[in-house]
């Protein structure tokens, strides 16, 4: 009888976990093992971070910390192993605690309490409980959260974190852990766990700001409660955000409800993203230096991605909005075009069979690698992966470039060979390998050319001045008196004319400013993006400065300063390491910590800029201008002023400690040799993702802004960006070439002459603008004396937009005026809460110290 009961429980368990494993196991496992070739998918889907702040397998009892071992050991031993396991981290965020920060007695107490919480339900395992019993158990945990004792709340919160992490002590495989983590997160949300933990987060923030820490050295132990709360919130947001085809209707409804709850203000509270932004500013201002800033930034990025949408959703919104405005559809999908692009090794269609004869002799090449590279060139001049570097030896290298190049050759010889032979984005399978007998020419350029209305007007103005002697302003239809070739040129320009959503929004804004009474008030839809901008509007400069401060502190090229903020508060242990192994682990963890911060901030800023630009162009310009004023452009250039190859190939990770394999497999003993060897990954996708985001951010800030383009020239960004082209990744090279294209007209003829291969790569990969003489430098808009006026005009337009849309009751000149003295004096003014503290000072400054000439006042009135 007992055997039959056990068999029934096992079959029920396999039935509940097995179906989902068969449906989603392949995709879930692929998410952990396969390299994300589509980097935009990393933003859309979110990447799982490794969890490396846990220690090696304990030697006591010689039991590996795996799910199978937890089942084999007895009940008292289960508590010990379970306590070790529960301190592991969840995907993408640090866990509840680390073994280094707990004493032996605290471990035993935590073990007993958690074991009592998680195994007191009729002596059964969590996976074998029915759904009703699981809901009742979660309700019991939430009831225990409403206690005064902070220690008891923390213990219950740890139990909820264990559920959100997938109850890995009862699972047999990684797929099961991920499945039960997702299942438990949906269950926790449906039972109201998110609201309960949000209230606890508010309490912790208020308590942290009321009693700010003034310790000389802040460690990971100072943010224990906050890290547990943020870990649970992150796991719920990330698991619910991801969509699966097998999701039930209840889960789909819960996802939309959760998105609405995060996007809009509920219960007279601000949106969740604004709460996290306020945590960032408090951390940077010194009010709460112990905040786990990496967890806050990761959660903020995921919340913004969940509420506003990722890149693919953004592309769909763009198509929808163009249709609503009556604009023609897009010529191509930019995401799909970038996917099909290849890295800019020497382009096959620019080579011929005689080029190998023009190669320099081996004696003029440096080292064995140069000789080997030339031999490969002679063997097959069309081998795009073994050809010599396209962007090397084009111009005399500066001392800085030679130093960085020599360092890269000495230390990253193997990585350079890998980068040259194995492109990060493989060529499309439909393209056959080229042979020396037949040279394959491209069918066309990857992007459709575009023409602005301004370009057509400028072309007609020059043509009319040349052939007629006068102009007709903005008239682009009258072609009388112009020769036939001009007619054909205008026809071609109009065929490629592109009207952006921003052009329509600027035109509508100008009409609203000119005719505010006749056009009436603008109907602004209450979208999540609009709600977020309204909440960020008045504190947006502080938000941008805080994010850039953290980005500067996390940049690998920044030097430690006494006045810089401490971003390592949630990674440094209470006791510093004393052995070489501990020091190496801490060093890897610190570098990984900084990399995740850079990734979160770069992805967050890029998402905000793209969504604000789609919502309204002046919202985008407002954020961009504050980023520029906060020196974002030199900060990004400083980030890239390093050996980018070594940054992208950095191995700041320990594969055996990645979640969830560390909870299932037997953990080997870590040694200094294994840490030095690192994992088998050739590249760090996290760092590559960050570099691409920062380049896209720099493109957003400088596009069509001549004053900001001159900043790139002044800061000598050309050699910095050119070194980044050594990374053979198509998307990264595309945005580097875009940045080089917009400043070529300012770099001089000698630079263009000595960098013709770079100019050729720009022509091949970057979109063309007809009548854009980017390669010659004859642009009349590039007059340096207009740079200041350009920024001032843009700032005036932004202020007018914000005042008209968001400050109408206060600043509107058409609002009615009350001329009755008694009614004006009888109005009740809403004063700030702390006004009574400074009331006497205000009276002294504004009333008593101001001389009043009553005779003059009576004469004037």
C-alpha angles and dihedrals in degrees: 000000000000090000091054091049092051091047090051092051092049093049091048090050093049090046092055097043101028098061092053092043092055092047100042104014094093095048093043093049090046089055089060101038110028118077111248099242090178103067092188086062088061088063093042099044100028123231126250114238123218119249111225106154093092123098131243124277110295115244094219112108089356092247122146114231098244135128092249092052091051090058095046098053125077128259099269092046090048091065092055094048092041092055090054091048097047091060092065118108130254123238113294098358140066118268133241097281143327131247091240092066097052128079121220093258092048090051092055094047093048090046095053094045096048091044090052091051098047101039103038096090102105090306092285131128121254094244092055096052122102118245093255091053090049091051091049090050092050090050089053091053092050091051090054090054090068096076131114097231110093093203092055091049090051093052092051091046089054090054090052089049090054090054092048090051091060104262087267092181089076099040128095102199142028092250090057092051092052092045095051092044089057093043093049093048092055089047092049092050094049089053093053099257094139094058091047093051091045090058090049089051090053090051093050092048093050092047092047093051094044093052105029117193116251098182118141092227122030118200139181092274092069093067102042097124094043093050092052092049094045091047092056092045092048094050091049093049094046097045096044093044095060113085125216129188091230094056113127123237090255092056092047091051091047090052093054091045090050091049091052092047091053095043103049135046112266129188091004090300128127121252114281093247091060090053090055091046089054089052089055093052092046090051093051094044092056097246091115110016092164095064112125092242096182092058091046093052094046091050092046092052093049093046092052090047091049097047100038100028137242130269097286091049088047091054090051091050090051092053090047094049093048089053091050091052092048095246122146116262122266117276093226143357106256093206092055093045093053090047091058096046121106129219115267102254109148103311111248095222093056092058128080134184094265097056092085088064090057093055115115117259118264092252091067094051120089118246133329094304091062092050092048091048093052092049089054089050092053091047095053120356091191097059099117095191100049096038118113116271114286094214100044128094093013095122137008105283120235122236091259092051092047091050094050091044093051091049091051093050093049099046106025103040093128094043092051091053090051092049092051096045102037115044116211090231111041120224117262111276092234092068113088119215113270122247132204092245097059126036113206114218120202119258092225147319117298095237131054111237119249134208127197124217087243091058092054092049092049092049092051092046092056092045094049092048090051101045105022107022100232139061135231100213115232095351108127098168103062109084100162113145096016121118123253096257089058089054091053092047093052090048091053092047092051091050089060096038113137122198111194128206088246091060091055092047092050091049092050091048091053091051092049090051092050098044109026095152100046096043094045127205120336117246106230115194115229098237123161089252092053092047091051093049093049090052093047097042103094096037098035096110090055091048093052094045091049093051092049091048090055091045090053092050091049096046112111091225095055119103123224113260132184094236096047121106121260109242094170097072092109096046107042114091125227091248118043117234119271102188131063092244093053091047092051092049091049091048092052091047093050093050091047089048091056093045092055091049091052091048094050096048095045093048092045095051092046092050092049093049094048095047094045090049091054093045094049131336094226091056087056092046091050093055092041094051093052090049090052092047088052090056096253093151097058089041092058091045089051089052091055093044091095139074097294092187092060091046093052093044093046114130104208094155142088109217095199090061096052116123127277099009091062089062095052110030127064109268113230121220111270118231135178090254093055092048092050092049092052122185131320096255113119093207139026105239090193092061094042089052090051093050092051091048092051092049091050089048090053090050091051092053097047104036111122090351109117094184092056091044088057088055088061089052095046092050090050095239096162097083091040092053093042091058089054089061089074087080105092098219119121100216095047092048092049094059092042089054090049090055091048092048096057092054102039091095089062098045097074136241095280092058092050091047094053094043102050094136090056089049089050091051090051090053092050100046111024124077116260124234112202113239088017105135094191091148097053109040103231097128111140090202090065095078108139095213091065096056096091092044090051094057093043092051091049091049092050091052091049093050091048090051095049092045094049097045104033107021102044099128094050105038106025111122090202095060115114118264124222109221097179111108095204095051092047092051090045095056117115114233123206107231124191118265095248095048094102089060092062098030095110092047090050092051091050094049102038104030117018098038094047114088113225121202102206094184092057091044092054093046093053093049 
